[in-house]
Amino acid sequence: MRSLLAGPPVRTVTVDGTRAEFVTDPVLVRQILVKDGRNYGKGELFQKARNLSRAGLLAADESVHRHYRRLAHPYLRTAAVTGYAPLMRQIARETVTAWRPGQAVDVQAEMCRLAGAIALGTLLGPLPPERSALLGRSLAALTWEMIRKPLYGKAAARARRQGAAQRLTRAREEFRALIASYVAEQRSSPDLAAGYLPALLADPGRAGCPALTADEVCDEAVMMLTAATATTASVMSWALYVLAEEPLIEERVLKGLAREGDEDAGPPRIGYPLRFLMEVLRLYPPVWITCRKTLSDATLGDHALPAGTHVLFSSYLLHRDPEHHPDPLRFDPDRWLTTRPSAQDASYIPFGTGAKGCVGESFAWRELEVLLGTIMTEWQLALPPGSRVRTAPDTTLHPRRLVMVPQPR
């Protein structure tokens, strides 16, 4: 894919036999996402692989999307996320203290379990321990099947033949059934719990935007919880891998965490641990490729795009463009001392940007900081001798296999 950076800013490609325009100019990508965002709807080339809901936040109707985005905002804004930090830390500690020195850990499976427990605990509100554990196991299984599902092409066809699609369907049905049981109980309860899912149930809708049905609420909850878990699990897996490969960076992250202490108040600071996470997200953005589709005739640079044109761009490529990120393949958290993400282009968009940017960005930053600090305080993780970790560009960009051995600090 990196060869595309040397070509024209807009180039015609084909994906599974479908023509699309691939955009590598970050200024034009920002035009798609921000300036002309209303002219571009969700593309369909990869939607079939990861679309768990067609209502709520993923509705095609812009007014419906905005309505449910506003509904989610109170539970994901910075002030709310600050209040979640102690619970995030408690869940993280309970998970990682169960690891055993010298006993190999499947890092991605553990990160799915950990991130899933946090998503459930913060977005669904208080749950009985037995139900929380059952939902957590089911969500972790669904997330792992979603993460490793190929998006398109021969790999996707091979996965279908090998039963991956059936495993994903079964995992989704199992988790959705558990969510449906919770929804039914909440709907019959005189007092709704506090949380994003109960807020969806209580929402009366508004003119032109009907309230979600019980089935749509279930789909929305499955989508939100799975997306929150998959992206965090992928990013944290890469973060732990980099720390094992770069001992000097690991030492600086530890020193930075010691300086910051356990303070929960206020937004994350641009200390070394946060710069480290920014660099992980630069080189390993979980949503590595995106498709949009023109809703009407559009102009992009010198290119006229008829209505219905598929348009692709890749944060993986944008983040590795040497024009905007010098020495782009070098892992260098200190580049963020002198560089700030530009408001004029899309050269750094790990969470997207514009009206359809990730509604949970503040939540994700705080969660990543808490997980990084909690895990590193307890454990040093190392790769087994002879390990070779490869990149898997599936539904998210994740390590193909990441087994690590923990030792106490």
Secondary structure, DSSP 8 states (H G I E B T S, - for coil): -GGGGGS-SEEEEEETTEEEEEE--HHHHHIIIIITGGGEEE-STTHHHH---SSGGG-SSHHHHHHHHHHHHHHHSHHHHHHHHHHHHHHHHHHHTT--TT--EEHHHHHHHHHHHHHHHHHS----HHHHHHHHHHHHHHHHHHHT---SHHHHHHHHHTTHHHHHHHHHHHHHHHHHHHHHHHHH-SS--SSHHHHHHH--EETTEE---HHHHHHHHHHHHHHHHHHHHHHHHHHHHHHHH-HHHHHHHHHHHHHHTT--SSS---SHHHHHHHHHHHHS-SS--EEEEESS-EEETTEEE-TT-EEEE-HHHHTT-TTTSSSTTS--TTHHHH----SSS-S--TT--GGGS-TTHHHHHHHHHHHHHHHHHHEEEE--TT----EEESSSEEES--EEEEEE-
